[in-house]
Amino acid sequence: MKYVQSKHWEHSVTYPLQDFVYNKLDGEIDDQIIVNKEKNIPVVILHGWAGCTDNYLRYYSKIYEDRGLITIRYVCPVKYIFFENNSMIRIGEEMVEPLEKGNFEDRPIIFHILSNGGAYQYEVYTKALKKGPFIKQVKGVILDSVPARRSVIALYKAIKPNVKSGYFQIPRCASLTAYCASKRYLEMKYAELLKKECVQMNPFENLKNEVNKWPQHFIYSTADKIIPYQNVEKFMRHRKSLGIDFVPSSPLYATLLIICFIA
């Protein structure tokens, strides 16, 4: 495993053991992945939620690593996701470097994005991918608790878990929410006045019409208090109307999705 922390983000690349045996995994036959050639081992790229740490994201990547897959975990600091959206384009371009340096040409690539924070990273990451050959290797994306419509209430709910609990948690969250919303509004007006591009992270609107047509799989909960399931289902209906293929739900989604995506 290789762990690297840069100035703006951090990532970790994990490779399977050299003697890993793919056709002798424990579990049912559907829980197995048959990889005939080393170059066909898929690369799963995971983008963590806002406030996520590598230790938490490792729990998700382990699902794939236990089945002999290569994983790349990305974690982006909260300040860029909430307060410095204009830096995300540059960060997305930097995030592609581990993929380029890892000699992953011709390997199937699958994304697993978590919550709106992961969707922000996915959006800029795929834009950067289009500048090189890797975009053709993407076989599918798993959208885990994403996306949600952007609103002041949704912003408050997203910021709250990143603020320490206590007597001042609510006023601090309210202040940060007001600051973030005001900053975004002023940036939009400033860019409009000067006729300049303004980067606004809005996964619900930006991703619902994205040109990428690879298959998608949605994981969400009706009990989620941050990402309303109604938003996810509305997004799904829109994507389906555009002819996007959906991979059905399964308890073994991690491996079944790989099989479906690379078949």
N, C-alpha and C positions, 0 to 999 in steps of 0.2 A: 504494500500500500504506500502511495506517495501523497503526502499532505503538504500543501503550499498555501501560505497566507500572503496576499499582496496588500498594497496600500488601500485598495478599494473593495476587495472581495477575497474570498478564500475558496479553495477547491481541494478535492481529494480524488485520486485515481486508484482503483483497486482492480487487480488482475486475478484470475483464477490460478490455483496451484498448477504447476506444470504437469503433475500426474493425476489431475482431476479426471474422473471417469463419469461421463455424461449419461451413459445408459444403465447406471447402477445406483440411481438415487433412491432413497427411501420414499415410500408412499405409493399412491396409485399410479397406474400407467399414464394417466393424463397429467400427472405431476412431474413428468420427465421431459427433458429436452434432448433431442438427438442432434448432435453437432458432428458432421462428418469430416469437416476440414477446419483447421485452426482459424483460418481467415474468416470463417462464417460465424464465429462467436459474436453475438450481438453486443453493442455498446449501449447501455442504458444511462441516459443523462437525467439527473434529478436536480430540480430547482426548488430550493426550500422556501417556506413561507416567511413573511416579515417577522423578524425576531428569532428565526430559527438558528440553531447552532449545529455544527457538524456532528456533535454527539447525538442529537435528536434525529438528524437526517440519516445517520448511519443505520438506524432501526429500519428504515424503508429500503435502503440499498442492500441490506443483508438478505432481504427476500430474494433478490436477484443473485447476489454473490454466492449464496448457498446452493445455487443451481449452476454455478460455473460461468456466470456472465461477467463481463467487464462493466464497471460502473464509474461514472464521474459525478461527484456531488459538488454542487455550487451553493454557496451561502453569500448573500449580499447584505451589507449593513442596513439597518433600518433608515438611517438618515438619507440614503440615496433613494430608497423606495418611496418614502413619504415626503421628503423635503427638497431633494435635489434631483428631480426627474431629468433635468437637462444633462446630467452626468451619465445617465443610463445608456445612452447610445455608445459612448466611449467604453463603458464597462462591458457592454455586449460584445464589442469588437475584441476586447482583451480576453473575454471568456472563451473565445474560439481557439485561442492559442494552445491550450492543453490538448485539444482534439487534433490540431495540426502537428504537434510535436509527438503525439503518441503513435504515429504510423497506423492510423485506423482506416486507411483507404480500403474501400470495398466492403467494409463491415456494415451490417444493418445497424441503424441508429434508431432508438426509441426514446421518447421523452416521457418523463413522469414529473408533472408540475403540480405543486401543492399550494393551494389557496391563491389569492390575488397577488401576493408577493412573488410567488413562483411564476405566475403568469406574466408579471412585469418583466422578469428576467427572460422568460421564454420568448416574449415578443421581440426584445432587442437582440437576443441570441440568434433567432431564426433570420432576422434581417441581416445580421452579419454573415450568417452561413451562405446567404445567397450570393455573396461575392466570391465564393470558392466552389469546389466540387462536392463538398460534403452534403449539400442540400439534396442531392439526388439519392443519397443513401438513407434518408429518413423514411421509416416504414410505418410509423404511427405515433400517437401521443395519448397518454393517460392523463386525464384532467381530474385531479383529486381535490374535491371541495373548491371548485372554481368553474365559472367566474361569477362575480356579483356585480350588480349595477353600482356605479359610483354615486355616492351621496354623502352628505355631512354625517348622517347617522352611521352609515357603513364605515366611514373614516374613523369615527369615534370608537366603534367596536373593534376596529383593527388596531388602533393605537393603544387601547386599554390594556391588553395583555403584556404590552412592552413597558408599562409603567408600574413601578413597585406599589404593592398594595399598602394601604394605610389611610390615615385621616385625610391626606391631601391628594389621594389618587384621583378622585373625581374632578376637582378643580384643575389639577395639572393636565388631565386628559382633555378637559374642555378647552384649556388654554392652547394646548398643542394642536388640537383639532381646528380651532379658530385660526391659529397662525398658519397651519398648512393650507387650509381652504382659501384664506386671504392671499397667501403667497401665490397659489396656483392661479387665482383669478387675476391678480395683478400681472403675472407673467403672460397670461393669455392676452390681456389688453395691451400690454407693452409690445408684444410680438405683432399683434394686429396693427398697431399704430405704425410700427417700423417696417411692416410687411416682411417679417422674419419668421422662420419656423420655430414653433414652440412645442417641445416634447411634453406630452401629457399622457401619463400612464393610465389607461382606461381599458382593461382587458375585455370587458363585456362588449363594448362598442368596437374596439379595434380588432378583436379576434373573431367576431361573429361573421365578418365578411373577408377574412384573410384568404389570400389566393391559394394557400397550401391546401391540398385536397387529400392528404393522407388519412387513413382510418383513425377514428377517435373512440376512446372508452371513457365513460364518466363514472366517478365514484363520489357519492354525496349522501348526506343524511338529512332527513326531515327534521331532526332535532338540532341541527347546526344553528347556533345563535349569531354567527358572524357572516356566513355565506348562506343566504336564504335559498332553500331548495327550489322555490318558485323561479328564482333567477336562473338557476342551472337548467331547469326543465324548459324554460322559455328559450334559452340559448340553444339547447339541444334541438328543439323543434325548428328553429331557424336554420341551423346547420344541416339538419336532415332535409329541409326544403331545397337546399342547394345541392343535394345529391351526395353528401358526405356519408361514407360507410361507418356504421357503428359496430363495435365488437360487443356482443352480449355479456351481461354480468355473469360472474362465476366466483365461487370461493377460492378457486385457484387462478384468479385473474393474472397474477404475476407471470406464471408460466404459459397459461393458455393464450394470453395476449401475444407473447413472444412467438408462439407457434403460428397464430393467426397472422401476425404482421409479417413474418419472414417467409410464409408459405409461398 
